[in-house]
Amino acid sequence: MKPAPIDYDTVREMLRTATPDRILRFIGKSHPADIALLFKGLEPIEVRQLFDILFSSRRADKTLKELPPELLPDILELIDDEKVGRLIVRADPDDAVTFIDSLPEERRERVLALLDPERQAAVREIINYPEGTVGRIMTTEFMALSPDTTAQGAIDKIRERGELETFFYLYVVDEAGVPIRNLVIAPPNRKLSEMMIADPVKANVFTDQEEAARLVSRYELLALPIVDEAGRLEGIITVDDVIDIINEESTEDMYKMAGLAEEDRVFTPISRSVKMRLPWTILNLLTASLAASVVGLFEGTLHEIIALVTFMPVIAGVGGNGATQTATVIIRAIALGELEFASAWKAIVKQVSVNICIALAAGGMIALAAVLWKGSPFLGLVLAVAMIFNLGLMAGFAGAVIPLLLKALKFDPALGSGIIVTGLTDAFGFLSFLGLATYFRRYLT
């Protein structure tokens, strides 16, 4: 059953009038993700009050890690260095790195200097891994025991260790893994070496986080061990990490197709959003100008046959939609490793074939509409052929080739694909439709 949401207005009123203990009782056993929503829209003084209440109850680290990435830096900016440092000490290692990454560079070193040497070294080790790798997001808190440990001895160690962020596998020092469920049903004297999964699926610290997420999904794992170049176990990533990766990567691809920066979120400051969106708007303006210049070549035809104006948005819109659909399929295939350059031509031919089939159906329908509406079979024929050219050939070809070309040039395939393919299909759609109409103009007047 879904828990009832925390009433935002009540919390704001309580921050002004109630004691911290009463506010804490009101928040009660709410999940950190629900509590994190309260920070949106609070005044700075209210943010500090709520943080102090959560901090005193040791719930601040779990709550702040649930904040949207664009909001976390603004919240941490309102908290003094000492408390941020203590927050990082209490947090899981991977969450500590998230907090550090959200601080301005000049403040980052000040906060790190407040940590004890052991914690500081652990955080710096993770931060030194490149962004986008699993080393950057792994947790270094896991259980590892000797192969000679018995099942009962392992259970005793687990009890001694207490709570961990994740506890799906127990890792043996030779990097094999033992599922926790196996310990529960095993005889007490059975050794881990007799139960462990030899040569488990694992990833290197420099493995791309998206590839690691695919491994967890493909092999239905609850956690993935991460090893260094020498094969030593350095950390793990878990199912919740994979969910975060999938959300991050899907958002990134979706944003890039729309010409948006990943940092541009609903609560991003206006000036930052404008700065990030403007370059793509200018690119869109250029591609739209290309389409407009094509239309300008046929002004005489448009003056002579006004009916053509009615159908221009149809040709361009359907073609753009077909190209975007094709590009989305290709980008997903590239992202999931389903498509390599060796099979690129096969994929291109398949996508063009699909679009041609759709264009034949759509062209037939728009041709019939032209005959019934305008009473012109020749206009219907021009529309049908233009639809096949634009939706069938151009949309299918551009939608498949543009992402592959960007990939070959070492760019993200999703980077602006939507804007580029839509601009191309708009221009080519107008060129094919108005060009055919000009050629057959004596049959259309």
Number of C-alpha atoms within 10 A of each C-alpha: 3 4 9 8 11 17 11 16 10 11 18 17 10 15 19 10 10 12 11 17 11 12 19 15 9 15 17 11 10 13 15 19 14 16 24 18 17 18 21 14 11 14 11 14 11 16 19 18 15 21 23 17 18 22 16 11 11 14 18 21 23 20 20 26 19 17 21 16 19 17 18 19 17 15 19 21 15 14 15 11 17 13 16 22 22 15 21 25 18 16 20 19 22 23 22 25 22 20 23 23 13 18 18 12 10 8 12 16 12 13 20 20 11 17 17 11 11 8 16 16 13 14 23 13 13 24 19 10 15 14 14 15 18 29 30 23 26 25 25 19 16 19 18 19 18 14 18 13 17 22 24 18 18 21 17 11 15 15 10 9 11 7 9 11 10 17 16 16 24 24 24 22 14 16 24 23 25 22 17 16 11 15 22 12 9 15 12 14 11 16 20 27 19 13 18 20 16 14 10 13 17 20 23 20 27 18 17 17 25 18 17 23 22 16 17 19 13 9 10 10 15 17 21 24 26 26 21 14 9 7 14 14 24 18 22 25 25 21 18 12 19 22 12 12 20 16 11 14 17 14 15 19 24 19 20 21 24 17 24 23 20 17 15 19 15 11 14 16 13 10 8 11 17 13 12 16 15 13 13 18 15 11 16 19 14 13 20 18 14 17 21 14 14 20 18 12 13 16 12 10 18 17 11 13 15 10 15 18 12 8 14 17 14 15 26 25 16 20 32 27 18 25 32 25 18 25 29 22 13 26 25 16 14 18 18 12 11 11 17 12 13 8 10 15 13 11 19 20 14 15 25 23 16 16 27 23 14 17 26 16 15 19 25 19 14 20 23 20 17 22 15 12 9 12 12 17 17 19 27 23 20 23 31 24 20 28 31 27 23 32 33 27 23 26 35 30 24 25 33 30 20 22 27 25 15 16 17 12 10 9 12 20 25 27 23 23 27 26 22 22 31 25 23 23 31 27 22 25 31 23 20 21 24 26 20 17 24 18 12 14 16 9 12 18 12
